[in-house]
Amino acid sequence: MSRISRRGFAAMIAILAVAPASASAAEALSEIRIDWATYNPVSLILKQKGMLEKEFAKDGIRIVWVQSAGSNKALEYLNAGSIDFGSTAGSAALVARINGNPIKSIYVYSRPEWTALVTTKDSKIATVADLKGKRVAVTRGTDPHIFLVRALLDAGLSEKDITPVLLQHADGKTALIRGDVDAWAGLDPMMAQAEIEDGAKLFFRKAQANTWGILNVREQFLKDHPQIAQRVLATYEEARKYSVSHYDELKQALVTATRLPDVVADKQLKERTDISFSRIGAPQRESILAAGLALQQAGVIDAKVDVKGALDQLVDDSVRLPTN
């Protein structure tokens, strides 16, 4: 046997320490970590009905649920390896991928109009142009943030023309109602709650600028456990179909998770959430690409980035939906 230098041996150990899981490690999977979010109603049914728990019980694989308060949190958890599957907006996933977050987008859980620009009932703000010099609550790394950037761009403004107040979504809503900020890049169901309970005004809406609700998986998890990812996706699809045909249960799941009134849940689910889609196809790609190009024009994404190439790297079609 040829000798290996100390330096060479140390290098081998270092490589093994950070190498991706081997096939045997992949077979020894003991848990799947997945998020749930109030902006992803399908995830609520998936969790409440214990569908993943039933699917993987025979394998002895435990399901660990983690709440995501926004796309930014889901992406943080995915990047840190704290979850294996996470719910985000398509645009947020694209920006994260461009910034080095190793994720793959594999599924659509909703076509939402979950964000708009919001102000108080007595505010004089009526257009995006009126935001110049104003304090605006926003959660960076989310669809509401990207929606705000695009709205400002269309109005000939940028984030430099406002004072962004960086808060998580629920705190942004609270800040608006308290008068701590002039406007808020809102997110349902908190946005629907502000409308109904506080008379808040959605002064700028643009449904087509809301990018799709996308389920993402850690790239390494998909590489190590492709069959497991396939089964997770099939179970997600089962939950989506169940949600479509059992609206009352879907609404009750949202009410239970948020402790909000039925009327708020109805506004989010009936007026601004379409869960009849599941596959990431041409419409979804076009919507996400348009957001990416707008962000590049606004200077959020570097001009040298190949946005379409990044989108192609983000979306993974290898995980197939059931055909029946």
Helices and strands as residue ranges (DSSP letters): H 6-18, H 23-27, E 31-36, H 41-48, H 51-56, G 57-59, E 62-67, H 71-80, E 85-89, H 90-98, E 103-112, E 117-119, G 128-131, E 135-138, H 143-154, G 159-161, E 163-166, H 169-178, E 183-185, H 190-198, E 201-204, G 207-209, E 213-218, H 219-224, H 226-245, H 247-258, H 262-266, I 267-271, H 272-272, E 273-274, H 282-297, H 307-314
